[in-house]
């Protein structure tokens, strides 16, 4: 077996599909037959052959409603060689859209498992034979590699052992991954770590995809940091294994230290998965937004909140104050975008105070006054909201112009003070708060 994740997903789907198809026939649905000729000595013999594939194909919509369909389609659709498998089975019209192609492959796979059978029931031997044929088509001339690393500061729902993100990438509770190295699974706490897992196929002559895994794992960090406040980080070491060989440790570099544990409830898993894909598609490759996002992540990796103050201010200046800090426009622009009208003056004052504290950071001094860390955390939350909504398209890319237009509206509405008009706040549709946190 080259791809344990694919095997597990297809086995679960096939078991569910067998039950659903058996219920169909028990309810009166008939499997079509064809009459075929077979030689029998001096005379031709005729027999009926069940057209199980046609029966399954007519129930694609029914089978796609099974809870195990999406994980199976996602695991199969992430593989580039699915088209070769479909062609081997005589499919001439192959869908170009990945999900439709995965659905077609699942239908063909079920047809192989239940070929020429008039009754449905999960048969281990037939499943393994069909799966072996599928892997040979998918991995001809290739080998499967798995790269794992601890994802610290996050916990999965107690009922969740794996959270698939697509394209071979998933989050797995460490003790649920067979043969995972103990150093990867068990950290300083009593609970097993969550592992970021990438399973991909690559050419046998090529090196294992450690660099690709490092980039994909960093993308998970970015999505988590924008999705919800947390102390997420990757372990400094990853482990790689090729086709059932031994795990081999490789350095991938540190990424901060977790400050507390954030739980991903089962109810938020689909939202997190969709947000991850959105960030993967829309991650900026250059310009102020990309630079500010990088500075935000630097701040997330500082050991103490106050040490991150300059990172957050530099990111906010890149987004909201292109004229430079001497213009003094950052506090007002941040307040008008992130606060309700009656709260803008207070936020502008707190932002100005944070800017004044930056000198202490530059001088290497710890803040003497209480509440400095909370002020930095508040600034980080506003920066997170702006970055998230700018990446999701809820805010125009020209943020200074957005802020100045809102300020001008306030002046027109109330030239002597802060406007009491309808609030202009950062939209909240890009992500939702994960409600349960545990301090460590």
C-alpha positions as CSV (number, residue, x, y, z in Angstrom):
1,X,0.0,0.0,0.0
2,X,1.5,3.3,-1.1
3,X,-1.1,5.8,0.1
4,X,-2.6,4.8,3.5
5,X,-4.8,7.9,3.6
6,X,-6.4,7.1,0.2
7,X,-6.8,3.5,1.2
8,X,-8.6,4.4,4.4
9,X,-10.9,6.9,2.7
10,X,-11.8,4.5,-0.1
11,X,-12.5,1.7,2.3
12,X,-14.8,3.8,4.4
13,X,-16.6,5.1,1.3
14,X,-16.9,1.6,-0.3
15,X,-18.4,0.2,3.0
16,X,-21.0,3.0,3.1
17,X,-21.8,2.7,-0.6
18,X,-22.3,-1.1,-0.2
19,X,-24.9,-0.5,2.5
20,X,-26.7,2.2,0.5
21,X,-26.8,0.2,-2.7
22,X,-28.0,-2.9,-0.8
23,X,-30.8,-0.8,0.6
24,X,-31.7,0.3,-2.9
25,X,-32.1,-3.3,-4.2
26,X,-33.9,-4.3,-1.0
27,X,-36.4,-1.5,-1.7
28,X,-37.2,-2.8,-5.2
29,X,-34.5,-1.2,-7.4
30,X,-33.4,-3.7,-10.1
31,X,-29.9,-4.1,-11.5
32,X,-30.1,-4.2,-15.3
33,X,-28.7,-7.3,-17.1
34,X,-27.4,-8.1,-20.5
35,X,-27.6,-11.3,-22.4
36,X,-24.3,-12.7,-23.5
37,X,-23.2,-15.7,-25.5
38,X,-20.8,-18.3,-24.2
39,X,-19.4,-21.3,-26.1
40,X,-20.7,-24.6,-24.8
41,X,-19.6,-27.5,-26.9
42,X,-21.6,-27.9,-30.1
43,X,-24.1,-25.2,-29.0
44,X,-24.0,-21.6,-27.8
45,X,-25.1,-21.0,-24.2
46,X,-26.7,-17.8,-23.1
47,X,-26.3,-16.2,-19.7
48,X,-27.3,-13.0,-18.0
49,X,-24.6,-10.6,-16.8
50,X,-25.6,-7.9,-14.3
51,X,-24.7,-4.4,-15.4
52,X,-23.6,-3.3,-11.9
53,X,-21.5,-0.4,-13.2
54,X,-24.6,1.1,-14.9
55,X,-26.6,0.6,-11.7
56,X,-23.9,2.5,-9.7
57,X,-23.5,5.2,-12.2
58,X,-27.3,6.0,-12.1
59,X,-26.9,6.6,-8.4
60,X,-24.0,9.0,-8.4
61,X,-26.1,11.7,-6.8
62,X,-27.3,9.3,-4.1
63,X,-23.8,8.1,-3.3
64,X,-22.3,11.6,-3.2
65,X,-24.6,12.4,-0.2
66,X,-22.8,9.8,1.9
67,X,-20.7,11.3,4.7
68,X,-17.6,9.4,3.5
69,X,-17.9,10.7,-0.1
70,X,-16.2,14.0,0.4
71,X,-13.1,12.6,2.1
72,X,-12.7,9.9,-0.5
73,X,-13.3,12.4,-3.4
74,X,-10.8,14.8,-1.9
75,X,-8.1,12.2,-1.4
76,X,-8.6,10.8,-4.9
77,X,-9.0,14.2,-6.7
78,X,-5.7,15.4,-5.3
79,X,-3.8,12.9,-7.4
80,X,-2.6,13.9,-10.9
81,X,-2.8,10.4,-12.4
82,X,-6.6,9.9,-11.9
83,X,-7.0,10.6,-15.6
84,X,-4.8,7.6,-16.5
85,X,-6.9,5.3,-14.3
86,X,-10.1,6.5,-16.0
87,X,-8.6,5.9,-19.5
88,X,-7.5,2.4,-18.5
89,X,-11.2,1.6,-17.7
90,X,-12.4,2.8,-21.1
91,X,-13.6,6.3,-20.1
92,X,-13.3,8.5,-23.1
93,X,-15.0,11.7,-21.8
94,X,-12.9,12.6,-18.8
95,X,-14.1,15.7,-16.8
96,X,-11.6,18.5,-16.5
97,X,-12.9,19.8,-13.1
98,X,-11.1,17.9,-10.3
99,X,-14.2,17.1,-8.2
100,X,-16.1,15.8,-11.2
101,X,-13.1,13.7,-12.2
102,X,-12.8,12.3,-8.7
103,X,-16.5,11.4,-8.7
104,X,-16.1,9.6,-12.0
105,X,-13.1,7.7,-10.6
106,X,-15.1,6.7,-7.5
107,X,-17.9,5.4,-9.7
108,X,-15.4,3.4,-11.8
109,X,-13.7,2.1,-8.6
110,X,-17.0,0.9,-7.1
111,X,-17.8,-0.7,-10.4
112,X,-14.6,-2.7,-10.1
113,X,-15.3,-3.8,-6.5
114,X,-18.8,-5.0,-7.3
115,X,-18.3,-6.0,-11.0
116,X,-20.9,-8.5,-12.2
117,X,-22.4,-9.0,-8.8
118,X,-26.2,-8.9,-8.2
119,X,-25.9,-8.4,-4.5
120,X,-24.0,-5.7,-2.6
121,X,-21.9,-6.4,0.5
122,X,-18.4,-5.3,1.4
123,X,-15.9,-8.0,0.3
124,X,-12.4,-7.4,1.6
125,X,-10.6,-9.5,-1.1
126,X,-12.4,-7.8,-4.0
127,X,-11.8,-4.3,-2.4
128,X,-8.1,-5.0,-2.0
129,X,-7.8,-6.3,-5.6
130,X,-9.6,-3.2,-7.0
131,X,-7.5,-0.9,-4.8
132,X,-4.2,-2.6,-6.0
133,X,-5.3,-2.0,-9.6
134,X,-6.0,1.7,-8.7
135,X,-2.6,2.3,-7.1
136,X,-0.8,0.6,-10.0
137,X,-2.4,3.1,-12.4
138,X,-1.8,6.1,-10.1
139,X,1.8,5.4,-9.2
140,X,3.3,3.8,-12.2
141,X,6.9,5.0,-12.3
142,X,6.4,6.9,-9.1
143,X,6.7,6.3,-5.3
144,X,4.7,7.7,-2.4
145,X,6.3,9.9,0.2
146,X,5.0,11.1,3.5
147,X,6.3,14.2,5.4
148,X,5.1,15.0,8.9
149,X,5.9,17.6,11.6
150,X,4.3,18.6,14.8
151,X,1.8,21.5,14.6
152,X,2.0,23.1,18.1
153,X,-0.5,25.2,19.8
154,X,-3.6,23.6,18.2
155,X,-5.8,20.6,19.2
156,X,-8.4,18.8,17.2
157,X,-11.9,18.0,18.4
158,X,-11.9,14.9,20.7
159,X,-14.0,13.0,18.1
160,X,-11.7,14.0,15.2
161,X,-8.6,12.0,14.4
162,X,-7.9,13.6,11.0
163,X,-8.8,16.9,9.4
164,X,-8.1,16.6,5.6
165,X,-7.2,19.9,3.9
166,X,-7.0,18.5,0.4
167,X,-4.2,17.7,-2.1
168,X,-2.6,15.2,0.2
169,X,-2.4,17.6,3.1
170,X,-4.1,16.9,6.5
171,X,-3.9,17.5,10.2
172,X,-3.8,14.2,12.2
173,X,-3.8,13.5,15.9
174,X,-0.4,12.1,16.5
175,X,-1.4,8.9,18.2
176,X,-3.8,8.0,15.3
177,X,-0.9,7.9,12.8
178,X,0.5,4.4,12.7
179,X,4.3,4.1,13.2
180,X,4.8,7.9,13.6
181,X,8.0,8.6,15.5
182,X,7.5,9.1,19.2
183,X,9.5,12.4,19.1
184,X,6.9,13.7,16.6
185,X,3.9,12.6,18.6
186,X,4.8,13.3,22.2
187,X,6.0,16.7,23.2
188,X,6.3,18.3,26.6
189,X,2.6,17.8,27.5
190,X,0.6,14.7,28.3
191,X,-1.6,14.9,25.1
192,X,-0.3,13.8,21.7
193,X,0.7,16.5,19.3
194,X,-1.3,17.3,16.2
195,X,0.8,16.4,13.1
196,X,0.8,18.3,9.8
197,X,0.9,15.4,7.2
198,X,1.7,15.7,3.5
199,X,1.3,12.5,1.4
200,X,2.3,12.9,-2.3
201,X,3.6,10.9,-5.2
202,X,6.9,11.8,-6.8
203,X,9.3,10.4,-9.4
204,X,11.4,7.6,-8.0
205,X,14.6,9.3,-9.0
206,X,13.7,12.6,-7.4
207,X,14.3,13.7,-3.8
208,X,11.5,13.4,-1.3
209,X,9.4,16.6,-1.4
210,X,10.6,18.1,1.9
211,X,10.8,21.7,0.5
212,X,7.3,21.5,-0.9
213,X,6.1,20.1,2.5
214,X,7.8,23.0,4.3
215,X,6.0,25.5,2.1
216,X,2.6,23.8,2.6
217,X,3.1,23.5,6.3
218,X,3.9,27.2,6.5
219,X,0.7,27.9,4.6
220,X,-1.2,26.1,7.3
221,X,0.4,28.3,9.9
222,X,-0.6,31.4,8.0
223,X,-4.2,30.3,7.6
224,X,-4.5,29.5,11.3
225,X,-2.9,32.8,12.4
226,X,-5.4,34.7,10.3
227,X,-8.3,32.6,11.2
228,X,-8.1,32.9,14.9
229,X,-5.7,34.2,17.6
230,X,-3.3,31.5,18.8
231,X,0.2,30.6,19.6
232,X,0.7,28.3,16.6
233,X,4.1,27.0,15.5
234,X,5.8,24.2,13.7
235,X,8.3,21.9,15.3
236,X,11.9,22.5,14.1
237,X,12.2,18.9,12.8
238,X,10.1,17.0,10.2
239,X,10.2,13.3,9.4
240,X,10.0,11.9,5.9
241,X,9.3,8.3,4.7
242,X,9.2,6.9,1.2
243,X,6.9,3.9,0.5
244,X,6.9,2.2,3.9
245,X,10.6,2.8,4.6
246,X,12.0,4.1,7.8
247,X,11.2,7.6,9.1
248,X,14.1,10.0,8.5
249,X,14.4,13.3,10.5
250,X,15.1,16.5,8.5
251,X,15.4,20.0,9.8
252,X,12.8,22.5,8.6
253,X,13.5,25.5,10.9
254,X,11.6,26.8,13.9
255,X,8.6,29.1,13.8
256,X,8.1,30.5,17.3
257,X,6.8,28.9,20.4
258,X,3.2,28.2,21.3
259,X,1.8,30.3,24.1
260,X,-1.5,28.5,24.6
261,X,-3.6,25.7,23.1
262,X,-6.5,26.5,20.7
263,X,-9.1,23.9,20.0
264,X,-10.7,23.4,16.6
265,X,-14.2,22.2,17.3
266,X,-15.8,19.8,14.8
267,X,-18.4,22.5,13.9
268,X,-15.6,24.8,12.6
269,X,-13.6,22.2,10.6
270,X,-15.3,22.9,7.2
271,X,-14.9,26.6,7.7
272,X,-11.2,26.3,8.5
273,X,-10.7,24.0,5.5
274,X,-12.4,26.5,3.2
275,X,-10.4,29.4,4.7
276,X,-7.1,27.5,4.2
277,X,-7.9,27.0,0.5
278,X,-8.9,30.7,0.1
279,X,-5.6,31.8,1.6
280,X,-3.7,29.3,-0.5
281,X,-5.3,30.7,-3.7
282,X,-5.1,34.4,-2.7
283,X,-1.8,34.6,-0.8
284,X,0.0,37.8,-2.1
285,X,3.3,37.4,-3.9
286,X,4.5,40.9,-3.5
287,X,3.6,44.5,-2.5
288,X,2.5,46.0,0.7
289,X,0.0,43.3,1.6
290,X,2.6,40.5,1.3
291,X,5.1,42.5,3.3
292,X,2.6,43.3,6.0
293,X,1.6,39.7,6.2
294,X,5.2,38.6,6.6
295,X,5.7,41.2,9.4
296,X,2.5,40.0,11.1
297,X,3.8,36.5,11.1
298,X,7.1,37.6,12.5
299,X,5.2,39.2,15.4
300,X,3.3,36.0,16.0
301,X,6.6,34.2,16.4
302,X,8.0,36.5,19.1
303,X,8.4,35.0,22.5
304,X,6.6,37.8,24.3
305,X,3.8,40.1,23.0
306,X,5.7,43.3,23.8
307,X,8.6,42.2,21.6
308,X,6.2,42.0,18.6
309,X,5.0,45.7,18.9
310,X,7.4,47.0,16.2
311,X,6.5,44.1,13.8
312,X,2.8,45.0,14.1
313,X,3.3,48.7,13.8
314,X,5.5,48.2,10.7
315,X,2.8,46.1,9.1
316,X,0.1,48.6,9.9
317,X,2.3,51.5,8.5
318,X,2.8,49.6,5.3
319,X,-1.0,49.1,4.9
320,X,-2.3,52.4,6.3
321,X,0.5,55.0,6.4
322,X,2.4,55.1,3.1
323,X,3.3,58.8,3.7
324,X,5.6,57.6,6.6
325,X,5.2,57.8,10.4
326,X,5.9,61.5,10.4
327,X,2.4,62.1,8.9
328,X,0.8,60.9,12.1
329,X,-2.1,59.3,10.1
330,X,-1.9,55.7,11.3
331,X,-4.0,56.0,14.5
332,X,-6.9,57.8,12.9
333,X,-7.0,55.5,9.8
334,X,-6.8,52.4,12.0
335,X,-9.6,53.6,14.2
336,X,-12.0,54.5,11.4
337,X,-11.6,51.1,9.8
338,X,-11.7,48.9,12.9
339,X,-13.9,50.7,15.4
340,X,-17.5,51.8,15.6
341,X,-18.0,55.6,15.5
342,X,-18.4,56.0,19.3
343,X,-15.3,53.9,19.9
344,X,-12.9,55.5,17.4
345,X,-11.5,58.2,19.5
346,X,-10.5,55.7,22.2
347,X,-8.9,53.3,19.7
348,X,-7.0,56.2,18.1
349,X,-5.7,57.2,21.5
350,X,-4.6,53.6,22.4
351,X,-2.9,53.3,19.0
352,X,-1.0,56.6,19.6
353,X,0.0,55.3,23.0
354,X,1.3,52.0,21.5
355,X,3.4,54.1,19.0
356,X,4.9,56.0,21.9
357,X,5.9,52.7,23.6
358,X,7.8,51.6,20.6
359,X,10.8,53.6,21.8
360,X,11.0,51.4,24.8
361,X,11.1,48.3,22.5
362,X,13.9,49.9,20.4
363,X,15.9,50.7,23.5
364,X,15.5,47.1,24.8
365,X,13.5,48.1,27.8
366,X,10.5,46.3,29.3
367,X,7.4,48.4,29.7
368,X,7.1,49.8,33.3
369,X,3.3,50.3,33.1
370,X,0.7,47.5,33.4
371,X,-1.4,46.6,30.4
372,X,1.3,47.0,27.7
373,X,1.0,43.4,26.5
374,X,-2.8,43.7,26.3
375,X,-2.4,46.8,24.2
376,X,0.0,44.9,21.8
377,X,-2.5,42.0,21.6
378,X,-5.3,44.4,20.7
379,X,-3.2,46.0,18.0
380,X,-2.4,42.5,16.7
381,X,-6.2,41.7,16.6
382,X,-6.9,44.8,14.5
383,X,-4.0,43.9,12.1
384,X,-5.3,40.3,11.8
385,X,-8.8,41.5,10.9
386,X,-7.5,43.9,8.3
387,X,-5.1,41.3,6.7
388,X,-7.8,38.7,6.7
389,X,-10.5,40.8,5.1
390,X,-8.1,42.3,2.6
391,X,-7.0,38.8,1.5
392,X,-10.6,37.7,1.3
393,X,-11.6,40.7,-0.8
394,X,-13.9,42.3,1.8
395,X,-11.7,45.4,1.9
396,X,-10.3,47.4,-1.0
397,X,-6.6,47.0,-1.6
398,X,-6.1,50.8,-1.3
399,X,-6.6,50.9,2.4
400,X,-5.5,54.5,3.0
401,X,-8.1,55.7,0.5
402,X,-10.8,53.6,2.2
403,X,-9.9,55.1,5.6
404,X,-9.7,58.6,4.2
405,X,-13.1,58.3,2.6
406,X,-14.6,57.1,5.9
407,X,-12.9,60.0,7.7
408,X,-14.2,62.5,5.2
409,X,-17.7,61.1,5.7
410,X,-17.4,61.5,9.4
411,X,-16.2,65.1,9.1
412,X,-19.2,65.9,6.8
413,X,-21.6,64.3,9.2
414,X,-20.2,65.8,12.4
415,X,-17.5,68.4,11.9
416,X,-17.0,69.0,15.6
417,X,-16.4,65.4,16.8
418,X,-16.6,61.7,16.0
419,X,-19.6,60.8,13.9
420,X,-22.5,58.9,15.3
421,X,-23.4,57.5,11.8
422,X,-23.6,53.8,11.0
423,X,-20.4,52.0,11.9
424,X,-17.7,51.2,9.4
425,X,-16.1,48.1,10.8
426,X,-14.1,45.3,9.4
427,X,-16.5,42.7,8.0
428,X,-16.6,39.4,9.9
429,X,-17.4,37.0,7.2
430,X,-13.8,35.8,6.6
431,X,-13.5,33.6,9.6
432,X,-15.0,32.9,13.0
433,X,-13.7,32.7,16.5
434,X,-12.8,29.3,17.7
435,X,-14.7,29.4,21.0
436,X,-12.7,27.1,23.2
437,X,-9.1,27.9,24.4
438,X,-7.0,26.1,27.0
439,X,-4.1,27.8,28.7
440,X,-1.0,25.6,29.0
